[in-house]
């Protein structure tokens, strides 16, 4: 007899990341979706969760006066796994969990790599108002069905990709952004020149861009001029916006 497949363990939300100066009431939530693998039913490594925590703390600091809570999602397994799209399903579950914990608050899905694709795919959840996909892992041009974009309608969407990414093709995220822009004008994309998949070379600028987008999208704060311009610009300008060195320094208080 063949081995019976064991059921996947449940997805889990990591503990809320908040700062000591945060307001008592939670008014908006960021769900951080880690990177993963194309195919694997193994449990995610503890490292995939841990490496998101500094980013989670940075976002929590930026939104402490707005009532922001940040949670890192622990997936059921580390793989996307073809049509199962496990991380996207886990992201939708997590949005439900946020509503259970905090009530009717807006949610921003922020994902990297496989998590970036999960964020885009799960954007149709009723609690989700915005999506930030960083170096999203997307299907190749030869895929039978194009990646869906209709679920992005009515959401603010920001895609960030390093031009030297050798793991996920920046051109694929541009092509998805082109299609998304036709369905949803509130879509923009920033290119981080000379940076790779992990977006480490210009980390401070990427974090500042993410924080600005999160605060503007969840709490109706004014976007920084480059973000506002990118959202308003027609393709290709608003989809190939360069992330300038030093972005965010003038935004610090």
N, C-alpha and C positions, 0 to 999 in steps of 0.2 A: 504494500500500500504506500502511496505517496504521502509525504508529510503535509499535514494540514497547516495552512497559513495562520499564524497567530494574529489576533486582532491588534490593530495599532493602539498604542497608549493614547490617552486623551491629550489634547493641546492644553497648555497652561499659560496664564498671564503671570509675568514676573511682578514682583511687588512694585507698587507705584514709586516712581522716582520724583521726589519733590524737594525743594530747598527749605531751609529753616525759615526764610522770609516769605514763603508762599502764603497766599490768602487761604483761609480755612475752606472756602467753598470751591469745588472743582467746576470750572466753567467750560473747559475744553480738554480733549485728550489726544495725545499723539500715541499711536500704536507703531512701535518700531519692529520691522519685519527683517530678520537677519538673512544673510546669503545662505545658499544651500547647494544642492547638486542636481544634476539633470535626473538621475535615476538612483534611488536608494531608499530602502525601507528601514535603514538603521536609525537609531535614535540620534538626534542632533548632539553634537559635542558640547560640553560645557563652555568651551572656548567661543563658539559661535554666539552664545548669549553674552559672555563676559566682555567681548570686544565691543559690544554695543553700549555698554554702560557709560563710558566717558562721553559719548555723543548724547546719550539720554540725559546726563547731568547738565551738559551744556545747553540743551534745549530747555530743560527745567529752569535753569538760571535765567534764561532769556525771557521766559514766560511766567516768572514767579508772581509778578504783580497782576497778572491777568487770570490767575486761577488755573494754570496749566498743570496737568498730571501726565506723566510719560510712563508707558508700560512697554517692556520688551516681551514679545511673544515667543514662547517656547513651542515649536512645532511638534506635531505627532512624529514626524520622521523628517530626515534631511533632504529627501528627494522631491522633485516636482512630479515625476512619475506619469508622464504622458497625459492622457485624458483625465487621470485622477486629480491632477492639479492640487495636490494635498495642501501646499502652503496657502493657496487662495481660499480654500475651504476653511483652513484654520483662521485666516484673517477675518472672514465673515463671522465665524464663531466668536472671535475676540471682540468684534464690534457689538455683537449681541451681549456679550459679557460686560462691556463698558456701560451699555444701557441699563443692565441689571444693577451694576454697582453705583452709577452716578445719575441715572435718569436720562432725560432727553438733552444730552450735551453734544455739540458737534465733535466729529472725529476726523483727524488727519492721519491717513496711512502713509508711513514713511518706510520705504524698503530699499534694500541694496542687493544688486545681482538678482538671484532668484526671488528674493523678497521684493525687489522692484517690480518684477512681473506680477507677483501676487498682489501688490498694492494696486496696480493698474486693473487687474482682473476683478478684484473685490470691490472696486469703487462704486458699484451699483447699490451697495447696502444703504438703507435709508438714513443711517446715522452719519455716513461719510460725506463730508462737504469738500474735502480736498485730498490731493494725492501728490506725494513727492517720490519719484522713482529715480534712484541713483544707480547709474551704470546698469540698467535693467537687462537681465538675461532674456532674450527674445528668440523666437523660432527663426530659423534660416529662411532665406527667400524662397526656398523650394518647398516650404510647408504647404500642405494641401489646402488648409484654411488659413486666411490671414488672422492675425491676433485681433480679437474684437475691440471696438472702441465706443460702441453705443452707450455702454455703461458709464462712460466719462461725462456724458451730457449733464450740465448743471453743476459740475464740480470745477474747482480751480485745480489745474494740473501743471506741475513743474517736473521736467525731466532734466537731469544733470549727468553729463557723460564726459569722461576724459578722452581726449583725442588719440592718446597712445594706448588705449585699453586693448590688450591682446587676448582677453578672456571673453568679453562680450563686445560685439561689433557696434561701434558708435553709429555707423550708417544705418543699422537696423532700428535704432531708437529714433533717429531722425525721420526715417520713413514712417514709423508708427506715429510720431508727432505730427507729421504732415496730414495723415489720415484723421488723427484725433482733432486737429485744428478745424477740419471741415465740419465735424460734428459738434464741436464745442470751441467757441472762440477764446474761452478762458484757458488756453493752453499755451505754454511756452517751454523753451528748452535752452539750457546754457551749456556751452562747451568749455571744458577746463583744458586749456592747451598744454600739451606735453605731459599731462598726468595719465596715470594708469588706472587699472580697475579699482584699486583700493582708495583712490583719490587722496593719497597721503601727501603728495608734494605741495598741494595748495590747501591743506586741511583747514586752516583757519578761515580762509575765504569761503570754502564749501560749508562749514558750520555756520558762518555768519549768514550766508545765503539761505540755508535751511531755516534758521531761526527767524529771519525776516519773513519768509514765506509762511511759516507756521503762524506767526503772530498776526500777519495780515489776513490770512485765510480763516483762522479760528475766531479771532477777536476783532475783526474789522479795523485793524490798525492800518495806517497808510504804508503801502509797500515802498521800499527804496526805489529811487528813480529807475535804475536799470531793470528791476523786476516789473514795474508798472509799464515801462517802455516795451519790454519783451512781450507782455501780455497783450498790449495794444497793437503791436506791429504785425503786419501781414507776413506770410511766409515769403522767402525763407528767413527774413531778418530776425523775427522773433523766435525762430527755432534754431538759429546758429549764433545766439548771443554769447559773446566771449565773457567769461568770468574774469573781471579785471583784478590784477594784483592789488592787494590791500582792501578789497571789498569788505565793508563792515566797520572799518576803523573809524570812519566819520559818524557811524551810528551809535558808538559806545557812549554811555553817559558817565 
